[in-house]
Amino acid sequence: MELKDKKILVTGGNGFLGTRVVAALVARGVPRENIFTPRSAELDLLKKEDCEKAVAGQDVVIHLAAVVGGIGANREHPGKFFYENLMMGVQLMEAARLAGVKKFVAIGTICAYPKLTPVPFKEDDIWNGYPEETNAPYGLAKKMLLVQAQAYRQEYGLNAIYLLPVNLYGPGDNFDPASSHVIPALIKKVYDAKKAGVSFIEAWGTGNASREFLYVDDAAEGIVAATERYDRPEPVNLGAGMEITIKDLTETICRLMDYRGEVRWDATKPDGQPRRMLDVSRAEREFGFKAKVSFEEGLRKTIEWYAINVNEVK
């Protein structure tokens, strides 16, 4: 699909990932005025009529908007995370179908995978079990977009695709301790400990769980490449094809931030899913996507950004 002449709705287009997706579209020659990025204060996607307004006159919908957070936020708000993510996606795709939108790009989540998925996660394993309990309501709500996309393709011929990005990170991430994911949470803890002269930090879990991380600019490139070139019903992983334990991640962040203090693990807090790493071969095969930013380079950029902007993100 040639995007230059298309009208494109990017929900969540003013957020952490959305701003990068918009930049990637502009870099491909899409005029900025052709990209619609309404804020939730303007259009509430929990309301059917606002979904209809959002898609009116659009050729492509890239649905990034989501209610998200780390393990703590997922445990605190399972009902909110389930309902709001489900209703936004279901209503928006239905409105897009009725409006004659040419392509719908649904962004899912790594949390949709079963808790004990063999590593590396292959897309064909997505239905082989129940997700990890702490984020299952969120993961299942987003997973319903895959069901809807495939059903709408089958019955109505809607060109809807479904992407599964792994944990994202990068400059501009959410550093609020109440809702942040692991990388910004650790960066903030180490920064605060250094500033206060504290000789230790506390971290959740045992440190034994593993995760894969994708730099946010790489994720945006993958999403736009799929928008241009992928038109099949099967879901596609977006990741970097790497795996690191939370313990090693914490030690790496301490090293990069020159923090010599102790890390105290709170094993009363959950680890979440035991392991996460994606098989990323389908994305490379189908639309040529491969992550470019190395993990350590991405961490350095994220740490540098936070150090400069710490007073603005409190």
N, C-alpha and C positions, 0 to 999 in steps of 0.2 A: 504494500500500500504506500503510495506516494503521499506524504503528509503535508507538503508545503501549501497545498490549496485547501486543506481541510479545516473545519471548525472543530475545535477540540475542547471538551470539558475535562478538567483535571480536578476531581474532588480532593480536598486536602491539599490543594495546590499552593497554599501559603505556609505549609508546614515543613518539617525537617527533610522529609523525602520529596515532598511536592515541589519545593522551590528548585531542587536539582532536576526533577523531571521536566519542569517548565524550561529551565536553562538548556537541557539537552534537546528539547523540541526546537527552541529558538536557534540553537547551533546547527540544526538541520534545515534551517530556512523557513520555519513556520513563523509568520508574523506574530508578534506578541499580542496584537489586538485580536487575533484569531483563537487565542487560548483563554478560556473562561475559567476563572479560579474564584468562585464565590466563597465568602467566609460564612461560617455557621450562623453568624448574627444576621446575615442577609437571607440565606436559604437554609432551613432546618431539614435535613434529609430524613428525619424521623417523620416528617409530614409528607403525605402522598402528593399533595398539590405543589409543594416546594420541589420535589423530585421531578415533577412534570415541567415546572418552570426551568429547572436546571438543564434538562436535556433538550429543550425546545430549540430547534434549528441547528443542533450539533451533529457532526458526522461521526465523531469518535468520542467515546467516554473512557477515561482512565480513572478507575475508582480506587483512590488511595485512602480516602477518609476512613478513620477507624478510632475506636476508643481503646487505648492500649496502655500497658504498664508492665512493670516487673512482677516477680512472684508475689510480693507483698500486696500490690494493687489488685492482682488477680484474685488473691484470697479474700480481700476486703470487699470486692465488688463483683462477684461472679454473676449476679442477676443483671446488673447494669451492663456488664461487658457482653453478656449473651444477647440481651434484648436489643440494645442499641446497634451493635454490629450486624445482627441478623436483619433488623428492620431497614436499616440504611441500604444494605446491599440488595435485598429482595425487592424493595419498592423502586430503587433506582434502575435495576435491570428491567423490571416490568415497564417502567416509564420509557426507558430507552427503546424497548421493543415496539411499544405502541407508537413512538415518535418516528420510527423508521431509521434509527441510528445504524450506521453501517458496520461499526465494530465496537465491542465492549471488552475492555481489558480489566479483569477482576484480579485484585491483588489479595492473595490469601496469606497464609502464615505457616511457618515451620511448626507452630503449636498444633496444627491439624493432624500431624503424624501420630501414630500409636506410640504409647509410652516406651515400649520395648522393641521398636523398629530396629532391625539389623543395620549396622553401620557399614558402608555409607547408605543413607536413606535413598531408596529408589522410588520414583513416582508410583510404580505399580504396587508398592507396599502400603499406600496411604489408607486403605480400608481394612488392613489386617490387625485391628485391635482398637482399644479405646485410648484416647490421648492421656497424657500425664495429668493427674487429677487437679493440680493447682491451677492449670490454665485450660482445662477441658472446655468450660463454657465458652470462652473466647475462641478457642481453636475450632470447636464444632460450629459455632455461628458463622465463622469465616469459611468453613468447609462447605456449608450449604450453598455458597456461591458457585462452587464447582458443580454440585448437583444441578443447580438452576441453569448454569451455563450450558451444560451438556443436554439437559432437557429442552431448553429453548432452541438450541442448535438443531436438535432432532425434530421437534414439532414445528418450529416457526422459521427455521433457517437463519437464526440470528448468529452472526459471526462473533461468538463470545469465547474468550480464552481465559485461562486461569494460571496465574504464576504463584510460586511458593518461595518467597525470599526468606533467607536465613536471617538471624539476628543482625540488625544494622547498627552502625556506629559512625561517628565522624563529627567534625566541627558543627556546632549548632544543635547538638543533641539535647535531650531533656535531662537536666542535672538536678531536678527536684527530688530529694530523697524519698518522698512519699510515693512517687510513681516511676522513677527512672529505672532503666535496665542496668545490667551489671557493670559495663565499662564506665559510663558516666558516674555511677554510684561510687565505684572504687576510686576514680580520679578525684572526685570531690572529697572523699574520706582522706585520701593521702594528702591532698592540698591543705585541707583544714588541719590535719595533724601536724604537718610541717610548720604551718603558720603559728599554731598554738604551742609548738614545742612538745607535743605529746609523743611518748616513746612507743606507742602501739596503736594499731587500728583493729577494729572488730569486723569480721566478715561472716556472711551467712553460710550455713551448711558446713560440710566437711572439706570442701575444696576438691573433692574427687570427681565431681561431675565434669563433663566436657561440653564445649560449645564450639560452634563455627561462627565466624563473624565476616560480614561483607561491608566494605566501605561504602558509604551512602552514595557517592558519585558513581561508583561502579554499578550499584543497584539501579540507579536512574538510567544508565546506559543500557542495562539489560532490559528494563521495562520498555524503553523506546524502541530498541531493536526488535523486541517481540511484537510491539504494536505495528511496526513496519512489515515484519517478515513471517510471523507465525499465525497460522489459521486453523489449527487442529483442535479437536476436543480434549486431548490428553493434557493433564496438568504438567507444568514444567518447573523444576527447581531453579532458583537463582542463588548461587553461592560462590564461595572461593575455593571449595574443595580442601579445606584445612580443618584441623581439630586441635584444641588446646584445653587442658584442664583449667578449672577456675583457680586452682592453686598456682599453676604456672602463669596464668594471666595476671594474677595479683602480684606475683614476684616480678613479672616483666614491667608492670606499671610502676611498682616501687623503684625498680632499677632506672627506668627512664626518667622518673621524677626525683631521683637521687634521695630516696627516703630509706633510712637505715633502721627504722623501728621494727618492732615485732608485729606479726599478724596473728591475731587470736581468732580461732574459728569457733563459731557458735553452732554446735551440732544439733541444738534444739530447733534450729531453723531449717526449713526444707532445702534440699539440693535442687529440686525440680527434676526434669527429665535426666536420666543417668548419663546419656551420651547424645550428642547431636553432631552429625556431619552429613553433608549431602553428596549424592552422586550428581555431578554437574554436567555429565556428558550429553544429555538430551539438549540442553540450551546451546551448547557449542555446536552440536550437530545440526539443529534445526534453524538457528538464526545467528550463529557465529559469535555467541557471547562467551567471553572469558574475562574474569576479574583481572585488573591490571595493578591495583595498588597493593603493595605488600602489607602484611599485618602490622609490622613494626613501624613502617612509614606512616600508615594510617593512624596508629596510636600516637605517634609523635605530633602529627598535625592536630589531633583532637586535644591533646594535653596543652599544646601551645595556644590553641584557640581559647580554651578554658582559662588559662592563666591571664590572657589579655582581657577576657570578657567577664571574669568572675563577678564583678560588681553589678553587672547588668542581668545575670542569670540567677541571682539569689531569689 
